[in-house]
Amino acid sequence: MEIRKLSNRLQLNEREMIRGFREYFTKKTYPETLLLLIRATHTISISSSECERGFSQMNLIIPPIRASLMTKTVSSLIFITLVSPPLTFFEPSKYVDSWLLR
């Protein structure tokens, strides 16, 4: 039952996933068809901490004074904040040099 629900939820071929699970159950090896389901389930967040971090960053990026920012701009700023390495690791000199050469 869970395989069916996951297959439908992740828009994978239900019959192939069930066949793949049966093959795994009998041979104890992961068939190629089941790897799609496994990869998809590895992307599911276990906790909501990442989402909470995103909302926290959004509240820092959009204070009442900056409430007129466009959605695309806010999305880009949140992405940079959440995905980029810490500022202490940023080495701007090569970028500054490329700007100065223009």
C-alpha positions as a Markdown table, in Angstrom:
| # | Residue | x | y | z |
|---|---|---|---|---|
| 1 | Met | 0.0 | 0.0 | 0.0 |
| 2 | Glu | 2.8 | 2.4 | 0.9 |
| 3 | Ile | 4.6 | 1.7 | -2.5 |
| 4 | Arg | 1.4 | 2.7 | -4.3 |
| 5 | Lys | 1.0 | 5.9 | -2.3 |
| 6 | Leu | 4.6 | 6.9 | -2.8 |
| 7 | Ser | 4.5 | 6.0 | -6.5 |
| 8 | Asn | 1.4 | 8.1 | -7.1 |
| 9 | Arg | 2.7 | 11.0 | -4.9 |
| 10 | Leu | 6.0 | 11.1 | -6.7 |
| 11 | Gln | 4.4 | 10.5 | -10.2 |
| 12 | Leu | 6.2 | 7.2 | -10.8 |
| 13 | Asn | 4.9 | 4.1 | -12.6 |
| 14 | Glu | 3.1 | 2.2 | -9.8 |
| 15 | Arg | 3.4 | -1.2 | -11.5 |
| 16 | Glu | 7.1 | -0.9 | -12.1 |
| 17 | Met | 7.7 | 0.2 | -8.5 |
| 18 | Ile | 5.7 | -2.8 | -7.2 |
| 19 | Arg | 7.6 | -5.1 | -9.5 |
| 20 | Gly | 10.9 | -3.6 | -8.4 |
| 21 | Phe | 10.0 | -4.0 | -4.7 |
| 22 | Arg | 9.1 | -7.7 | -5.3 |
| 23 | Glu | 12.4 | -8.2 | -7.1 |
| 24 | Tyr | 14.3 | -6.5 | -4.2 |
| 25 | Phe | 12.3 | -8.6 | -1.7 |
| 26 | Thr | 13.2 | -11.9 | -3.4 |
| 27 | Lys | 16.8 | -11.2 | -4.7 |
| 28 | Lys | 17.9 | -8.6 | -2.1 |
| 29 | Thr | 19.3 | -6.4 | -4.8 |
| 30 | Tyr | 18.0 | -3.0 | -5.9 |
| 31 | Pro | 16.6 | -3.3 | -9.5 |
| 32 | Glu | 17.0 | -0.3 | -11.8 |
| 33 | Thr | 13.2 | 0.5 | -11.6 |
| 34 | Leu | 13.3 | 0.8 | -7.8 |
| 35 | Leu | 16.2 | 3.1 | -7.9 |
| 36 | Leu | 13.9 | 5.9 | -9.1 |
| 37 | Leu | 11.7 | 5.5 | -6.1 |
| 38 | Ile | 14.7 | 5.4 | -3.7 |
| 39 | Arg | 16.3 | 8.5 | -5.2 |
| 40 | Ala | 13.0 | 10.3 | -5.0 |
| 41 | Thr | 12.5 | 9.4 | -1.3 |
| 42 | His | 16.0 | 10.6 | -0.4 |
| 43 | Thr | 14.9 | 14.1 | -1.4 |
| 44 | Ile | 12.0 | 14.1 | 1.1 |
| 45 | Ser | 12.8 | 16.3 | 4.1 |
| 46 | Ile | 12.8 | 14.4 | 7.4 |
| 47 | Ser | 12.1 | 17.6 | 9.5 |
| 48 | Ser | 10.7 | 21.0 | 8.9 |
| 49 | Ser | 13.9 | 22.8 | 10.1 |
| 50 | Glu | 15.0 | 23.7 | 6.6 |
| 51 | Cys | 11.6 | 25.3 | 5.9 |
| 52 | Glu | 11.7 | 27.1 | 9.2 |
| 53 | Arg | 15.2 | 28.4 | 8.4 |
| 54 | Gly | 13.8 | 29.7 | 5.1 |
| 55 | Phe | 11.0 | 31.6 | 6.8 |
| 56 | Ser | 13.3 | 33.0 | 9.3 |
| 57 | Gln | 15.6 | 34.3 | 6.6 |
| 58 | Met | 12.6 | 35.7 | 4.7 |
| 59 | Asn | 11.7 | 37.7 | 7.8 |
| 60 | Leu | 15.2 | 39.1 | 8.0 |
| 61 | Ile | 15.3 | 39.9 | 4.3 |
| 62 | Ile | 11.8 | 41.5 | 4.2 |
| 63 | Pro | 11.4 | 43.9 | 7.1 |
| 64 | Pro | 8.4 | 46.3 | 6.9 |
| 65 | Ile | 10.6 | 48.9 | 5.2 |
| 66 | Arg | 11.5 | 46.6 | 2.3 |
| 67 | Ala | 8.0 | 45.1 | 1.9 |
| 68 | Ser | 7.8 | 46.3 | -1.7 |
| 69 | Leu | 10.5 | 43.9 | -3.0 |
| 70 | Met | 9.4 | 41.8 | -5.9 |
| 71 | Thr | 8.9 | 38.1 | -5.4 |
| 72 | Lys | 11.7 | 37.2 | -7.8 |
| 73 | Thr | 14.1 | 39.4 | -5.9 |
| 74 | Val | 13.1 | 37.9 | -2.6 |
| 75 | Ser | 13.3 | 34.4 | -3.9 |
| 76 | Ser | 16.9 | 35.1 | -5.2 |
| 77 | Leu | 18.0 | 36.6 | -1.9 |
| 78 | Ile | 16.6 | 33.7 | 0.1 |
| 79 | Phe | 18.2 | 31.2 | -2.2 |
| 80 | Ile | 21.6 | 33.0 | -1.9 |
| 81 | Thr | 21.2 | 33.1 | 1.9 |
| 82 | Leu | 20.3 | 29.5 | 2.3 |
| 83 | Val | 22.5 | 27.8 | -0.3 |
| 84 | Ser | 25.7 | 29.9 | -0.4 |
| 85 | Pro | 28.7 | 29.3 | 1.7 |
| 86 | Pro | 29.4 | 31.6 | 4.7 |
| 87 | Leu | 30.7 | 35.1 | 3.8 |
| 88 | Thr | 34.0 | 34.4 | 5.5 |
| 89 | Phe | 34.8 | 31.9 | 2.7 |
| 90 | Phe | 33.9 | 34.3 | -0.1 |
| 91 | Glu | 37.0 | 35.6 | -2.0 |
| 92 | Pro | 35.8 | 38.6 | -4.0 |
| 93 | Ser | 39.1 | 39.6 | -5.6 |
| 94 | Lys | 38.7 | 37.6 | -8.8 |
| 95 | Tyr | 35.2 | 39.0 | -9.3 |
| 96 | Val | 36.4 | 42.6 | -8.6 |
| 97 | Asp | 39.2 | 42.1 | -11.1 |
| 98 | Ser | 36.8 | 40.9 | -13.8 |
| 99 | Trp | 34.6 | 43.9 | -13.2 |
| 100 | Leu | 37.5 | 46.3 | -13.4 |
| 101 | Leu | 38.7 | 44.8 | -16.7 |
| 102 | Arg | 35.4 | 45.5 | -18.4 |
